[in-house]
Amino acid sequence: MRVKLILPGLVSRRSPFWSAIKYSLWPPLGLATLAGYLREDDDVVLQDENVETLDLEDQPDLVGIQAYVSSARRAYEIGDHYRSRGVHVALGGVHVTSLPEEAGGHADTVFLGPGEDTWPAFLQDFREGRPGRVYQSATRTLLGQPPVRRDLIKRHLYLAPNSLVVSRGCPHRCDFCSNSSFFRGGKSFYTQTVDQALAEVERLPGRHLYFLDDHIFGNKPFARLLFDGLRGMGRIWQGAGTVESALDPDLLTQAAESGLRSLLVGLETLNASNLRHLHKVQNLNRDYDTAIRNLHEAGVLINATFVFGMDDDDTSVFDRTVDWAIERGIATATFHILTPYPGTPLYREMEGAGRIVTRDWSLYDTCHVVFRPARMSADELQAGYVRACETFYRWGSIFQGARSHADWRDPLRHIVYAGGWGASEPLWRLVARVGQVHRFSPLLEATLAGFGKYPATRPGAAPFGIGRRAPDPRAPQAQAWRASR
C-alpha cells in the first residue's frame, strides 16, 4: 500500500510572521508515530511543508493530513486536491476534532482526538475495503505503541531532530488551550511507561533531546523515574513545564542532573485577574521571581511564554511585560496574541458575546487579532504585539538581559541563545533555504551546556552541585509504578 503523510505549512512563507528557525526546529513527530502502525511492506512517504516543497503530482492509495487551526485552510486545499485524483484522504488533528463537519467536507475519513486507538482500526478497515467516515478516540493509552518511524524524518532539515514525546496532553485545563477540545471524551493526560520512554531515548543518536510534551513534569512519580533513568546517559535536553515545577527544588534538581538545560514555562501574564478569568489556576499565587531564580541557579535557560489581549490588559501591558522579562534575564520569550481556538471555552465565551471578528483560520496563529479586545483596540493590540517581539530581541535588550547573570559563561550563553533564536532570522532563512539547519545543532548543544559550565552527566559522574539524588528506580515503589502503567 502506498501511503503519504503530510504536515501542511503552519504559516505561509509569504507571511511577515513566518520564522525559518521556528518552523525548522523539530520534525512532524505525530505523523512519524502514526507511520509506525503501517506494515513493513507499505511504501510510506512523509512530507513537512514547513521545510520542503510538497510533491502533489503523485498517486498514493492513502493520504493522511494533520491539521492545526492555522493550517486548516491549507490542509483542506491539499485534501481537495488528492480527492480530485481519486485518492482516499484522512484528516486528523486539533482543528478536525473541534470542527469535524467542516473538515469532513474535505476528506473521506476524519479522526477525532488522539489516534493511538483509531488509526490502527482505520488501517485495518481500509485494507479490507470498508473504511469508516468518522473515528472517535475512546481508549487512551500508550502501552504497546510501536517505535516511531524515524527513518522517514529528513534529519538534516531540522535543528532538533531528536524530538520525542513520552506523554499525551496536560493535567491542567486552561480556557484558551486547544487541549480542552482535542482530548474531550477521555483521559486528557497519560504517559508511556518509563521503560518505553528510555528505550526511545536509546534509539536517538548524539546528545541533544527535545521533549515535546506539553508538561514533562505533569506526573511527578513518572517524571522522577524518567529523570533518574536519564541521569548518566550523557544527554542534554529541553522541554516544557510549569511555574509550579520550578518551585519544587527536589524535582528541578533531579531534572537538571539528568540533563535539563532549557525549559519553556507558560507565565502568560503578570496579572492575577487574567489568570483567574482564563482558569490558569496553576499560576495563581506562584512566586515567578523565585521560579526564575531556581531555574537559573540550576543552569536552566528560560523560554517564557506571554499572552497579550486578555480582558484586563490595556496598552501598558506590552512595555511592562517586556521590561519585566529583560530585567530578570529571561533568555527567550515567545509572545502571543490571545487566540480563541474553536472548541475551547474561550471560543464559546467570545462567540456568545459576539466578539469573534473573523473565521479565517489562517489568522488563528497567535500573531493576528481575531476578536474584539476589552480594553484596547484591535490595532493597538496588533501593534503592541509586534513592538514587544521587536523590542525583546533587539541586541541592546539581549545584552541588558545577559548582564543579570554573573559567571562570564552565563552572559555569553544568554547572548548566543537569545540572539540565535530571535535576532538572526536572515541567517536562518538562508540556512533553511539550502537545507543546512542541522549544521548548527553542535552550537545549540554547546550553548545549552554553557560552553562547559553545565556539561551532560556521565555514568559515575557527580552532579554539578544542585540538590539531592532521586529515588532508585529499582526500589519497590518504582517497580509498582512501572507495573501500573
Number of C-alpha atoms within 10 A of each C-alpha: 13 13 18 21 21 21 23 26 22 22 21 17 14 7 8 9 14 17 19 22 23 15 19 24 18 20 27 18 19 16 23 20 20 20 25 16 17 19 11 8 8 11 13 19 16 22 22 22 18 24 22 15 10 16 8 9 9 9 14 19 15 21 24 23 25 22 25 25 23 22 22 26 19 20 26 20 13 20 24 17 16 22 17 9 12 13 18 20 23 24 28 25 21 25 27 24 27 22 15 18 11 12 25 18 13 22 25 18 21 26 25 26 27 26 22 21 18 18 21 15 14 21 17 13 13 14 10 9 9 11 17 13 13 17 19 16 21 18 14 20 18 18 12 10 15 15 16 20 18 18 9 15 21 16 16 16 25 25 24 22 25 22 22 22 19 21 23 23 21 22 15 17 20 21 22 20 21 24 23 20 23 23 22 17 15 13 15 19 19 18 23 20 22 22 13 17 18 17 12 15 19 11 12 15 10 13 16 23 22 20 18 18 20 21 23 26 24 22 15 12 15 21 19 24 24 23 25 20 17 25 26 19 18 18 21 27 25 21 23 22 17 20 21 16 20 24 20 12 17 17 22 23 25 27 25 27 31 26 31 30 28 23 21 21 24 19 18 21 20 18 13 15 15 18 21 14 15 17 16 21 15 15 20 18 8 14 13 17 12 13 20 22 16 18 24 19 14 24 24 25 28 21 20 20 16 21 22 26 30 22 16 17 21 17 16 10 21 24 16 12 19 21 15 12 18 23 14 18 24 23 28 25 25 17 22 21 22 25 24 24 24 24 21 20 20 21 19 16 14 15 15 10 10 11 15 19 12 11 11 12 18 17 17 24 21 19 18 21 26 22 21 19 22 14 15 16 16 17 13 16 25 16 14 20 25 18 14 22 17 14 18 27 23 15 16 11 19 26 19 17 24 25 19 15 18 9 9 11 17 22 22 18 22 27 22 19 20 27 19 18 18 22 18 14 17 11 13 21 17 13 18 21 14 10 17 15 23 20 14 14 16 14 15 18 22 17 23 29 23 22 15 11 16 24 20 27 21 16 9 8 11 10 22 15 10 16 16 13 13 17 14 14 18 10 9 10 13 18 13 11 15 17 9 8 14
